[in-house]
Amino acid sequence: MPIDKELKSEILLNNIEKTFTKEDSESTGLYQTGNPEASIKIVASMRDYGEVNVLLPVIEELLKDKNYGVSIFADGPGEKILKNKSRFKKIKVEKNILVNIANEVESANMVLVSQSVNSGIDNSLVSTAATEAGIKAVTVAIEDFPGGGSALNNVLSSKNNLLIPDWQCVMNEESKKAVIKARPNLDPKRIVITGLPNFDKINVYEKENTRNEFREKYEVKENENIIVWVGGYGEVDSESLKIFLEGLKNSALENYRLVIRRHPSDERSKEFFDNITTDFYDHLLDTSSESIDVVRQSADLIVTINSTESVKAVCEGTLTLLVIIPEILKQTGEPNFTFLIAEDGSTAVVREKSEMVKTLKKVFNDEKFKNGLNEKMKKWKVDGKATERVVALIKNKAQNNQ
């Protein structure tokens, strides 16, 4: 029997631990695609770029099958992207978006979410499926970053089992271990190693051609290294960027070109970064017309606090340096995040400001150190079939839940 709308909202509000704010409610849209008469209905959510990149390939593959219809709750970057895709139709929703979430989940076979640190919508969907009487939807979560399946430990905690998905897709064995540690109440058999769909387009065989074309286009000399800073947190990045640049200036490295790439959600002006990089004017490359994929594949070194691009770089065999200074991490809201590519020795790491100069010199001048990183990176190679495996799991669980 359908549950009273007011009761639905009350159930949701009591179970998402205030992660879904009034602003979220006002900015979230409902989109539908696929066969409206489909026998299998999936409800998903998309908020940030990470969620879109990991879920959209899966949904687009599912839509090749006319037995599937998909409803997506989206806001922010997620909605911006869906608005520009003609096959996704925006639906008029109730004033209280939580009621719409409950209504959609009530008739769904499956709830599909990513594991983003900014996922109030995800938690609403999962908690709806878990708490409402008579709901049959199975929840499947896909991490959008290795270790992302454990990143929501503060929200998806063992003390609140209602918010733990039925099935968790992870990148590799290291990711699975991180989730098991973070969620002791989730059956390890329900944590499935599929790879990550947002990494399927990585092509290490194209890397050399891309790099050569890039260097020729930007007239990078043969003896010059391309160092790329990739933003991940917006304002919080500033301090790490300054520490990196100070270390670079004091390292006595001369033969390099420097690229600064902001996170897509970073709204700070070009002038802001120009002021920070004034002392590096002769080394800077303006790559604003290039995709981040081209820039990453052309780099000799990627530097960041935490970014999906750093993992992609490791998967491609590019040297990477993580600036994970504890005092700065506290400002990100993820002070205990597990950096799997750092923990297993696949990247260089700076944990103290004083380590920056020494670490940069090791990355470029210590062959033994570089060879060690290159050897560790080998196990992060991807085969481009993650979407295929995730879709197979989804179809199996959805069809069994009809």
C-alpha positions in Angstrom: 0.0 0.0 0.0 1.4 3.5 -0.9 2.6 5.4 2.1 1.1 8.8 2.9 3.2 11.6 1.3 3.7 13.5 4.5 4.9 10.3 6.2 7.3 9.6 3.3 8.9 13.0 3.8 9.1 12.5 7.5 10.8 9.1 7.0 13.3 10.6 4.6 14.1 13.6 6.8 14.7 11.3 9.8 17.1 9.0 7.9 19.5 11.2 5.8 21.2 12.8 8.8 20.6 16.4 7.4 22.8 15.8 4.4 19.9 16.8 2.1 19.4 20.6 2.8 16.7 23.0 1.9 18.9 24.3 -0.9 19.3 20.8 -2.2 15.5 20.4 -2.4 15.1 23.6 -4.3 17.8 22.9 -6.8 17.2 19.2 -7.6 15.5 18.2 -10.8 13.9 14.9 -12.0 14.9 13.6 -15.4 13.5 10.5 -17.2 14.8 8.5 -20.1 14.5 5.1 -21.7 11.2 3.1 -22.1 8.5 4.6 -19.9 6.6 1.3 -20.1 9.8 -0.7 -19.3 9.5 -3.8 -17.1 12.5 -2.7 -15.1 12.8 0.7 -13.6 16.0 2.2 -12.1 16.3 5.4 -10.1 19.6 7.1 -10.0 21.2 10.4 -8.7 23.8 12.7 -10.2 25.2 15.7 -8.4 28.9 16.3 -9.0 31.2 15.5 -12.0 32.5 12.3 -10.4 28.9 10.9 -10.1 28.1 11.8 -13.7 31.3 10.4 -15.1 30.8 7.0 -13.3 27.1 6.6 -13.7 26.3 8.0 -17.2 28.3 5.3 -19.1 26.4 2.7 -17.2 23.0 4.3 -17.8 23.7 4.8 -21.5 24.6 1.2 -21.8 21.5 0.1 -20.0 19.3 2.2 -22.3 20.4 0.1 -25.3 18.0 -2.5 -23.8 14.3 -1.5 -24.2 13.4 -3.3 -21.0 14.8 -0.4 -18.9 13.5 2.9 -17.9 15.5 5.3 -15.8 14.6 8.2 -13.5 17.5 10.5 -12.4 17.5 13.1 -9.7 20.1 15.7 -10.5 21.4 19.1 -9.4 24.5 21.2 -9.8 26.9 19.9 -12.5 24.8 16.8 -12.9 21.7 18.7 -14.0 23.8 21.0 -16.2 25.1 18.0 -18.1 21.7 16.3 -18.4 20.0 19.5 -19.7 22.3 19.3 -22.7 21.4 15.7 -23.6 18.2 15.5 -25.6 17.3 11.9 -24.5 16.9 13.0 -20.9 13.5 14.8 -20.3 13.0 17.0 -17.3 9.8 16.2 -15.4 7.7 18.6 -13.3 8.1 17.7 -9.6 6.4 18.2 -6.3 7.5 21.3 -4.3 9.0 18.9 -1.8 11.5 16.9 -3.8 11.8 14.3 -1.1 8.2 13.2 -1.8 9.2 12.7 -5.5 12.2 10.6 -4.4 9.9 8.4 -2.3 7.4 8.0 -5.1 10.1 7.1 -7.7 11.8 4.6 -5.4 8.4 3.0 -4.4 7.9 1.7 -8.0 11.6 1.0 -8.8 13.4 -2.3 -9.1 16.8 -0.7 -8.3 18.4 2.4 -6.9 21.7 3.2 -8.5 24.1 5.7 -6.8 27.7 6.7 -6.9 29.9 7.2 -3.8 30.6 10.9 -3.8 31.4 12.9 -0.7 28.7 15.3 -1.7 25.8 13.0 -2.0 22.7 14.1 -0.1 20.5 12.8 -3.0 22.2 9.4 -2.9 21.5 9.1 0.8 17.9 10.1 0.3 17.4 7.4 -2.3 19.2 4.7 -0.4 17.4 5.5 2.9 14.0 5.5 1.1 14.6 2.1 -0.3 15.8 0.8 3.0 13.1 2.2 5.3 9.8 2.3 3.6 7.5 -0.7 4.1 6.9 -2.6 0.9 9.8 -1.1 -1.1 11.5 -3.7 -3.3 14.3 -1.7 -4.8 17.8 -3.1 -4.5 20.5 -0.5 -4.0 23.8 -0.6 -6.0 26.6 1.8 -5.3 29.6 2.4 -7.5 32.6 4.3 -6.2 33.8 7.0 -8.5 37.3 7.0 -7.0 39.4 4.2 -5.5 38.5 4.2 -1.8 35.4 6.3 -2.5 33.3 3.4 -1.3 34.7 4.1 2.1 34.8 7.9 1.9 31.3 8.3 3.2 32.1 6.5 6.5 30.8 9.5 8.5 27.4 9.2 6.9 27.2 5.6 5.8 28.3 4.4 9.2 27.9 1.1 11.0 25.6 2.8 13.5 23.1 3.5 10.7 22.7 0.4 8.6 19.8 1.9 6.7 22.2 3.9 4.6 24.4 1.0 3.5 23.7 -0.2 -0.1 22.9 -3.8 -0.9 25.8 -4.1 -3.4 29.0 -2.1 -3.7 31.1 -1.9 -6.9 34.7 -1.1 -6.4 37.8 -0.6 -8.5 40.1 -3.3 -7.3 41.2 -5.4 -4.3 42.7 -2.4 -2.5 39.4 -0.6 -2.8 37.5 -3.6 -1.5 39.8 -3.8 1.6 39.1 -0.1 2.3 35.3 -0.6 2.2 35.5 -3.7 4.4 37.5 -1.8 6.9 35.1 1.2 6.8 31.9 -0.8 6.8 32.2 -4.0 8.9 28.4 -4.6 8.7 28.5 -4.9 4.9 28.9 -8.5 3.8 32.3 -8.7 1.9 30.5 -11.0 -0.7 28.4 -8.0 -1.6 31.5 -5.8 -2.4 32.2 -6.6 -6.1 35.4 -5.8 -7.9 34.2 -4.4 -11.3 36.6 -1.6 -12.1 35.4 2.0 -12.5 33.3 3.0 -15.6 34.8 6.5 -15.6 38.2 4.9 -16.2 37.2 2.9 -19.2 38.3 5.5 -21.7 41.9 5.4 -20.5 44.1 4.3 -23.4 47.8 3.9 -22.5 48.6 3.1 -26.1 47.5 6.6 -27.2 49.5 8.3 -24.5 52.8 8.6 -26.4 51.2 10.1 -29.5 49.2 12.5 -27.4 52.3 13.6 -25.5 54.4 14.1 -28.6 51.7 16.2 -30.4 51.2 18.3 -27.2 55.0 19.0 -26.8 55.3 19.9 -30.5 52.2 22.2 -30.4 53.4 24.1 -27.3 57.1 24.0 -28.3 58.2 22.2 -25.3 62.0 21.5 -25.5 63.3 18.0 -25.4 65.0 18.5 -22.0 62.0 20.1 -20.4 59.6 18.3 -18.1 55.9 19.1 -18.1 54.6 19.5 -14.5 50.8 19.7 -14.1 49.0 20.9 -10.9 45.4 19.5 -10.8 43.0 21.2 -8.4 40.5 19.1 -6.4 38.9 21.1 -3.7 38.7 24.7 -4.8 39.6 27.1 -2.1 41.3 24.5 0.1 43.7 23.8 -2.7 45.3 27.3 -2.5 47.5 26.5 0.5 48.8 23.2 -1.1 49.3 25.0 -4.4 51.4 27.7 -2.7 53.5 25.0 -0.8 54.1 23.2 -4.1 55.1 26.3 -5.9 57.4 27.5 -3.1 59.1 24.0 -3.2 59.4 24.1 -6.9 61.1 27.6 -6.8 63.5 26.4 -4.1 64.3 23.0 -5.7 66.7 24.5 -8.3 64.8 22.7 -11.1 65.1 24.7 -14.3 64.1 22.7 -17.3 60.3 22.5 -16.9 57.0 23.9 -18.1 54.2 24.4 -15.6 50.5 23.8 -16.2 47.8 24.8 -13.6 44.4 23.1 -14.1 41.5 23.9 -11.9 38.7 21.5 -10.8 35.6 21.9 -13.1 33.6 23.2 -10.0 36.3 25.8 -9.1 34.9 29.2 -9.8 37.9 31.3 -8.9 39.1 33.7 -11.5 42.1 33.5 -13.8 43.5 36.5 -12.1 43.5 34.7 -8.8 45.8 32.0 -10.2 47.9 34.6 -12.1 48.7 36.3 -8.8 49.9 33.0 -7.3 52.0 32.0 -10.3 53.6 35.4 -11.0 57.1 34.1 -10.3 56.6 31.3 -12.8 55.6 33.4 -15.8 58.4 32.1 -18.0 57.5 28.5 -17.3 53.7 28.6 -17.6 51.7 27.0 -20.4 48.2 28.1 -21.1 46.3 24.8 -21.9 42.8 26.1 -21.4 41.8 25.0 -24.9 42.9 21.4 -24.2 40.9 18.7 -22.4 42.2 17.5 -19.1 42.8 14.1 -20.7 45.2 15.5 -23.2 47.0 17.5 -20.5 47.3 14.6 -18.1 48.6 12.2 -20.8 51.2 14.8 -21.8 52.5 15.3 -18.3 55.8 14.1 -16.8 54.5 14.7 -13.3 51.0 15.3 -11.9 50.7 17.1 -8.6 47.5 17.4 -6.5 46.0 17.0 -3.1 43.4 14.5 -4.2 41.9 14.2 -7.7 40.5 11.5 -10.0 43.1 12.7 -12.4 45.8 11.5 -10.1 44.5 8.0 -10.2 44.1 8.1 -14.0 47.7 9.3 -14.2 48.8 6.3 -12.1 46.7 4.0 -14.3 48.6 5.4 -17.3 52.0 5.1 -15.7 52.6 8.8 -15.1 54.6 9.9 -12.1 52.3 11.5 -9.5 52.9 13.5 -6.4 50.2 13.9 -3.7 50.3 16.8 -1.3 48.4 15.3 1.7 49.4 17.5 4.6 47.2 16.7 7.6 46.4 20.3 8.5 45.2 21.0 5.0 43.2 17.8 4.8 41.2 18.8 7.8 40.0 21.8 5.8 38.7 19.5 3.1 36.2 17.7 5.4 37.9 14.4 4.7 40.8 14.3 7.2 40.7 10.5 7.3 40.3 9.8 3.6 42.4 6.7 2.5 44.6 7.6 -0.5 45.1 4.1 -1.9 47.6 5.1 -4.6 49.7 6.6 -1.8 49.3 3.8 0.7 50.6 1.2 -1.7 53.6 3.3 -2.8 52.4 4.1 -6.4 52.9 7.8 -5.9 55.3 10.2 -4.3 53.8 11.8 -1.2 54.5 15.1 0.7 53.0 15.0 4.2 55.0 18.0 5.6 55.7 21.3 4.0 59.5 20.8 4.6 59.4 17.6 2.4 58.4 19.3 -0.8 61.9 20.3 -2.2 63.5 17.0 -1.3 60.6 15.0 -2.9 60.6 17.0 -6.1 64.3 16.4 -6.5 63.8 12.7 -6.0 61.0 12.5 -8.5 63.2 14.0 -11.2 66.7 13.0 -10.3 66.6 9.7 -8.3 66.3 6.9 -10.8 65.9 4.2 -8.2 63.0 6.1 -6.6 61.3 6.6 -10.0 61.8 2.9 -10.9 60.1 2.0 -7.7 57.1 4.1 -8.4 56.8 2.8 -12.0 56.9 -0.8 -10.7 54.1 -0.1 -8.2 51.9 1.6 -10.8 51.7 -1.5 -13.0 49.0 -3.1 -10.9 46.7 -0.1 -11.6 46.4 -0.7 -15.3 42.7 -0.9 -16.5 41.2 -3.1 -19.2 38.3 -0.8 -20.3 35.6 -3.3 -19.4 34.4 -1.9 -16.1 31.1 -0.6 -17.5 30.4 -4.0 -19.0 30.9 -5.7 -15.7 28.8 -3.2 -13.7 26.0 -3.4 -16.3 26.0 -7.2 -16.0 25.7 -7.0 -12.3 22.9 -4.5 -12.4 20.9 -6.5 -15.0 21.3 -9.6 -12.9 20.1 -8.0 -9.7 17.4 -6.0 -11.3 15.9 -8.9 -13.3 15.9 -11.1 -10.2 14.0 -8.3 -8.4 11.1 -8.0 -10.8 
